[in-house]
Amino acid sequence: MSAKLRVLVLGAGFGGLELSTILSEKLGDQLDLTLIDQSDSFFFGFSKFDVMFNRKSSEGVRIHYKNINKPGVRFICKTISRIDPILRRIHTSDESIYEADILVVALGADYDIGATPGLATGGNEFYSFEGALRLREALPHFSSGNVIIGVCSAPFKCPPAPSEAALLMHDYLVHRRIRQRCTISLVMPFGLPIPPSPDTSLALIDEFSRCNIRYIPKHVVKSIDPESSTAILDDGQQLPFDLFLGIPKHCAPNVVLESGMTVNGWIPVSKTNFMTQYPGVYAIGDVTSVGTPKAGVFAEGAAKVAAASIIAEFEQGQMPEPYQGNGICYIEFGEGRVGKVSVNFFSGPKPSGTYTPASTSIAADKDYFGSSRLKRWFGTSS
Ligand SMILES: Cc1cc2nc3c(=O)[nH]c(=O)nc-3n(C[C@H](O)[C@H](O)[C@H](O)COP(=O)(O)OP(=O)(O)OC[C@H]3O[C@@H](n4cnc5c(N)ncnc54)[C@H](O)[C@@H]3O)c2cc1C
């Protein structure tokens, strides 16, 4: 290895930002880290609700990567077109080549909209930023009828997000005084909305019933018939809709699939340190099949363990404790209230979760969760 540790971090999302921050804090001038992302700015997954329900502007939820100013870290805005995990070398779409001692793949999950026939033409989605922006334009023109929020395939990012979308949709329609002219249905693949936490699930199911939201568990939406505006479920049930919000099938980005690193669609990693089967190559966050949900908090937890392992190896120090798979998820209940579930996936015999009831004070915690990360990663809190 060279005197400085040369690290390439692919993807400046939740995982890539946290890992780069830790390595900079701990190694400073001993670090030569290049952080690459195709986008020029970061936004939280949950800010798509702010955009879609027109609570914040598109610019208001974005933080530009040019603000990153950390010892040993440089940000490059480029699209990665090829990854060679054996040589720890990548190509970008402008035909540049980068290589390093350590490669960290943190490229998240993409959406395969075409995997659900009819979704692209007959439905909408709010999981991409563009999808949330399109809905912001479309929602004011919706005035009555059936709304369906439907998961098309698992795994999907942020398991509470479809439930949050249903409750926030209720709020939005109440606010517009058209709720009585609409129905809301939520199609979910799980039996309970939050499987590791029966308490959180019961609180959500109570809230669905209070808000007259029909919860359809243990199903996914297989296709959409744009002609008749009908969602077809996996058992053949047909649900007519006037507004369909789908959670599309997720997949690893193409560049990852083409790299040969995936097994069954995602990158397998060691739970102990997030190393892949390729020496010096780590993968963290949604792009992996580590066994925790695809969510920012888990990408952040993975980044902490991977960073500690990279540092331990560089300094020939002690390896970190294995990943516990814990994280706190905030859940929007509507009317400004947010609930909290603290989940743990690996330290007990089965995944478990502890629920804190929804309130406006937890909403303030969630604000702090966001602003503290922005401060840490970018030196700014908004
Ligand atoms: C509606 C919604 C609500 C959510 N709410 C929450 C929540 O409350 N809490 C929570 O913890 N999580 C939430 N999430 C999930 C969260 O956003 C993701 O799980 C998290 O961002 C994953 O982090 P990551 O680092 O793995 O990937 P990402 O944050 O997705 O980062 C991947 C990065 O890779 C870049 N990239 C991809 N391909 C290329 C390429 N070829 N070249 C260059 N760059 C590339 C992308 O631009 C992106 O910046 C939510 C998601 C959604 C959709």
Ligand as a Chemical Component Dictionary entry (heavy atoms), coordinates in Angstrom:
data_LIG
# 
_chem_comp.id                   LIG 
_chem_comp.type                 NON-POLYMER 
_chem_comp.pdbx_formal_charge   0 
_chem_comp.three_letter_code    LIG 
# 
loop_
_chem_comp_atom.comp_id 
_chem_comp_atom.atom_id 
_chem_comp_atom.alt_atom_id 
_chem_comp_atom.type_symbol 
_chem_comp_atom.charge 
_chem_comp_atom.model_Cartn_x 
_chem_comp_atom.model_Cartn_y 
_chem_comp_atom.model_Cartn_z 
_chem_comp_atom.pdbx_ordinal 
LIG C1  C1  C 0 -40.072 7.580 0.180   1  
LIG C2  C2  C 0 -38.854 7.131 0.949   2  
LIG C3  C3  C 0 -38.752 7.408 2.313   3  
LIG C4  C4  C 0 -37.622 6.970 3.024   4  
LIG N1  N1  N 0 -37.549 7.267 4.364   5  
LIG C5  C5  C 0 -36.471 6.825 5.064   6  
LIG C6  C6  C 0 -36.364 7.119 6.462   7  
LIG O1  O1  O 0 -37.225 7.774 7.059   8  
LIG N2  N2  N 0 -35.271 6.638 7.131   9  
LIG C7  C7  C 0 -34.308 5.898 6.500   10 
LIG O2  O2  O 0 -33.344 5.501 7.157   11 
LIG N3  N3  N 0 -34.387 5.610 5.194   12 
LIG C8  C8  C 0 -35.431 6.055 4.453   13 
LIG N4  N4  N 0 -35.519 5.777 3.114   14 
LIG C9  C9  C 0 -34.512 4.882 2.477   15 
LIG C10 C10 C 0 -33.198 5.585 2.204   16 
LIG O3  O3  O 0 -33.380 6.718 1.394   17 
LIG C11 C11 C 0 -32.223 4.631 1.505   18 
LIG O4  O4  O 0 -32.368 3.339 2.021   19 
LIG C12 C12 C 0 -30.798 5.100 1.708   20 
LIG O5  O5  O 0 -30.614 6.317 1.036   21 
LIG C13 C13 C 0 -29.790 4.058 1.232   22 
LIG O6  O6  O 0 -28.489 4.532 1.365   23 
LIG P1  P1  P 0 -27.333 4.027 0.389   24 
LIG O7  O7  O 0 -26.121 4.756 0.789   25 
LIG O8  O8  O 0 -27.305 2.548 0.344   26 
LIG O9  O9  O 0 -27.803 4.465 -1.075  27 
LIG P2  P2  P 0 -28.291 5.882 -1.602  28 
LIG O10 O10 O 0 -28.508 6.847 -0.496  29 
LIG O11 O11 O 0 -29.431 5.597 -2.515  30 
LIG O12 O12 O 0 -27.033 6.402 -2.431  31 
LIG C14 C14 C 0 -26.610 5.801 -3.622  32 
LIG C15 C15 C 0 -25.909 6.870 -4.445  33 
LIG O13 O13 O 0 -25.287 6.238 -5.585  34 
LIG C16 C16 C 0 -25.397 7.097 -6.703  35 
LIG N5  N5  N 0 -25.265 6.293 -7.923  36 
LIG C17 C17 C 0 -26.014 5.240 -8.318  37 
LIG N6  N6  N 0 -25.560 4.750 -9.494  38 
LIG C18 C18 C 0 -24.489 5.509 -9.844  39 
LIG C19 C19 C 0 -23.562 5.483 -10.950 40 
LIG N7  N7  N 0 -23.640 4.586 -11.944 41 
LIG N8  N8  N 0 -22.552 6.423 -10.985 42 
LIG C20 C20 C 0 -22.435 7.344 -9.972  43 
LIG N9  N9  N 0 -23.286 7.406 -8.927  44 
LIG C21 C21 C 0 -24.290 6.503 -8.852  45 
LIG C22 C22 C 0 -26.770 7.732 -6.545  46 
LIG O14 O14 O 0 -26.830 8.974 -7.238  47 
LIG C23 C23 C 0 -26.867 7.915 -5.019  48 
LIG O15 O15 O 0 -26.492 9.202 -4.588  49 
LIG C24 C24 C 0 -36.615 6.234 2.365   50 
LIG C25 C25 C 0 -36.703 5.985 0.980   51 
LIG C26 C26 C 0 -37.818 6.421 0.285   52 
LIG C27 C27 C 0 -37.887 6.149 -1.200  53 
# 
loop_
_chem_comp_bond.comp_id 
_chem_comp_bond.atom_id_1 
_chem_comp_bond.atom_id_2 
_chem_comp_bond.value_order 
_chem_comp_bond.pdbx_ordinal 
LIG C1  C2  SING 1  
LIG C2  C3  SING 2  
LIG C2  C26 DOUB 3  
LIG C3  C4  DOUB 4  
LIG C4  N1  SING 5  
LIG C4  C24 SING 6  
LIG N1  C5  DOUB 7  
LIG C5  C6  SING 8  
LIG C5  C8  SING 9  
LIG C6  O1  DOUB 10 
LIG C6  N2  SING 11 
LIG N2  C7  SING 12 
LIG C7  O2  DOUB 13 
LIG C7  N3  SING 14 
LIG N3  C8  DOUB 15 
LIG C8  N4  SING 16 
LIG N4  C9  SING 17 
LIG N4  C24 SING 18 
LIG C9  C10 SING 19 
LIG C10 O3  SING 20 
LIG C10 C11 SING 21 
LIG C11 O4  SING 22 
LIG C11 C12 SING 23 
LIG C12 O5  SING 24 
LIG C12 C13 SING 25 
LIG C13 O6  SING 26 
LIG O6  P1  SING 27 
LIG P1  O7  DOUB 28 
LIG P1  O8  SING 29 
LIG P1  O9  SING 30 
LIG O9  P2  SING 31 
LIG P2  O10 DOUB 32 
LIG P2  O11 SING 33 
LIG P2  O12 SING 34 
LIG O12 C14 SING 35 
LIG C14 C15 SING 36 
LIG C15 O13 SING 37 
LIG C15 C23 SING 38 
LIG O13 C16 SING 39 
LIG C16 N5  SING 40 
LIG C16 C22 SING 41 
LIG N5  C17 SING 42 
LIG N5  C21 SING 43 
LIG C17 N6  DOUB 44 
LIG N6  C18 SING 45 
LIG C18 C19 SING 46 
LIG C18 C21 DOUB 47 
LIG C19 N7  SING 48 
LIG C19 N8  DOUB 49 
LIG N8  C20 SING 50 
LIG C20 N9  DOUB 51 
LIG N9  C21 SING 52 
LIG C22 O14 SING 53 
LIG C22 C23 SING 54 
LIG C23 O15 SING 55 
LIG C24 C25 DOUB 56 
LIG C25 C26 SING 57 
LIG C26 C27 SING 58 
# 
